[in-house]
Amino acid sequence: MAGGPVAEVVLADVKSRVAVLKEVGVTPGLGTILVGDDPASAGYVRKKHEACEEAGLASQNTVVPADAPPAALDEAVARFNEDPAVDAFIIQHPVPDGFDFSAALAAMDPAKDADGLHPVNLGRLVLQEDGPVPCTPAGIRAMLVHYKIEVAGRRVVVIGRGPTLGRPMALLLSSKGPGANAAVTVVHSAVPNLAEMTREADIVVAAVGIPSFVTPDMVRPGAVVVSGGISWEGRKLLPDVDESVGEVASWITPRLGGVGPTTVAMLLRNTVEAAERSIA
């Protein structure tokens, strides 16, 4: 099922909240830091700014050249931390070799963390406290809720343990609340009996970043399959889940227009919520 309809619902809410903020003289602002000139990353950043314009948010982008000293990224983070026009910002991941993404993330003001990946905010997710939730996991949960996929009490296998998707996805789906409260198992590409484990799942979330990693033989007939991880072959987007899985699954995200639109929508929602908190 497509992410577009889910994103439309989220963005409609974002637009209404932006209108309320503007009535009191506040225009929410998103900042992006793009390190290097990777075409895919630049394309993602461009889409985020286009979405901001459509929803009524202000936005600004800082580009750190790939040949800049590592301190240039730290300086960009410090500028956004101090900029009152930026309510929340992101460091586009991945960054080129020579730059320390984790250190730059830790230097970010947690209150301005639009991606929900700062250690403080991931800690809030662990403790099930309010705070920005990582955008792709939040978008996937929103899709499950929108399409009325029963999650509570069901067996979920998350393939991938990365800090941007796999781990927070498992935390989110095992927490209390709509689209959650599941029995979650986290596996990875090095697990020898991985297919045996995924075939037992009611819901499979792929977050491994390997093209067509999930194949039909790994999926129980009638299961729900979400392709969260992606990779690129030139300009072609390659999902973790092979399209042939659609012949087995009862519900599957498409190669294009799957979790991408919901990820962007959740980024804008996190930004608006940061603006709301700043004036509360």
HELIX and SHEET records of a PDB file:
HELIX    1   1 GLY A    4  GLU A   23  1                                  20    
HELIX    2   2 PRO A   39  ALA A   55  1                                  17    
HELIX    3   3 ALA A   71  GLU A   82  1                                  12    
HELIX    4   4 PHE A  101  ALA A  107  1                                   7    
HELIX    5   5 PRO A  110  LYS A  112  5                                   3    
HELIX    6   6 PRO A  119  LEU A  127  1                                   9    
HELIX    7   7 CYS A  135  HIS A  146  1                                  12    
HELIX    8   8 GLY A  166  SER A  174  1                                   9    
HELIX    9   9 LEU A  194  THR A  198  1                                   5    
HELIX   10  10 PRO A  216  MET A  218  5                                   3    
HELIX   11  11 GLU A  243  GLU A  247  5                                   5    
HELIX   12  12 VAL A  259  ILE A  279  1                                  21    
SHEET    1   A 3 ALA A  58  VAL A  64  0                                        
SHEET    2   A 3 GLY A  29  VAL A  35  1                                        
SHEET    3   A 3 ALA A  88  ILE A  91  1                                        
SHEET    1   B 5 ALA A 183  VAL A 187  0                                        
SHEET    2   B 5 ARG A 155  ILE A 159  1                                        
SHEET    3   B 5 ILE A 203  ALA A 206  1                                        
SHEET    4   B 5 VAL A 224  SER A 227  1                                        
SHEET    5   B 5 TRP A 251  ILE A 252  1                                        
SHEET    1   C 2 ILE A 230  GLU A 233  0                                        
SHEET    2   C 2 LYS A 236  PRO A 239 -1                                        
END                                                                             
